[in-house]
Amino acid sequence: ETANLGQGIADSLTNALKSVSTLAVADVDALYKASTDEHLGDIATKDEDAIRLGRELGLAMLVVGSYQSVGDQLIIEARILNVAENGVLPNSAVSLNGRFPSDYPSMLTQLNSKILAALRIQPTLAETRNLRASSSSSSAEALAAYNFGLARMRQGTVSSLQESITSFERCLAADPGYASAYIAKAEAQTQLAD
């Protein structure tokens, strides 16, 4: 259930931050592609590598993190790297602990809020509502299918894109209200058509 969770967390945070009008947010797919091109693996594992990647992409800040899953316990940790200063933004470390999948949507909402607070960005009331509404599914089956679909879509081959579409369809069958899955499915279909 949690094998591809990191990509789901990154995707959720990216989509949430994109809804804040005062932020310019790099697409997570560009980061994955750049890290692959730089032979850094599945996104940079060291802050120095991530800062170098951020600099090459022209980013001012970069959110990095990790997760651990043991049984139904999920720990999400994140921090903001200040690319220009070559280090961690002071007071930006976030650590969340909850049960997966039941607490996952609220953990993502907390992550979004804490990252914005660390950046000292105050979203408008409408943006705050959107941030809360953009949380994830609480269906373990839907989350697993969504995260697998993201992983396959990022591979970008015809067969992986077809698999991702099938996976997003499984996700939507498990949770028809999961808006991010509709968006991801449309993105995979567009990539497949290109």
Number of C-alpha atoms within 10 A of each C-alpha: 15 19 11 18 21 18 21 20 21 19 19 23 22 17 19 24 22 16 18 20 11 12 13 12 17 17 13 18 15 12 18 19 15 19 19 14 10 13 11 16 12 13 19 21 13 10 19 14 15 22 25 15 21 23 17 11 13 12 17 14 22 20 19 20 17 15 16 14 17 10 8 12 13 20 17 20 16 18 22 22 24 19 23 13 11 15 14 19 18 12 11 18 18 16 17 15 16 16 15 21 21 14 15 25 19 15 24 23 20 18 22 22 21 18 20 17 14 16 16 9 13 13 20 12 9 10 16 18 11 15 24 17 13 21 23 25 23 17 17 18 17 25 28 22 24 32 26 23 30 27 20 21 27 18 14 15 13 14 12 19 25 18 17 28 25 15 24 29 20 20 28 22 13 17 18 14 13 22 15 19 28 18 12 19 25 14 15 26 16 11 14 17 8 6
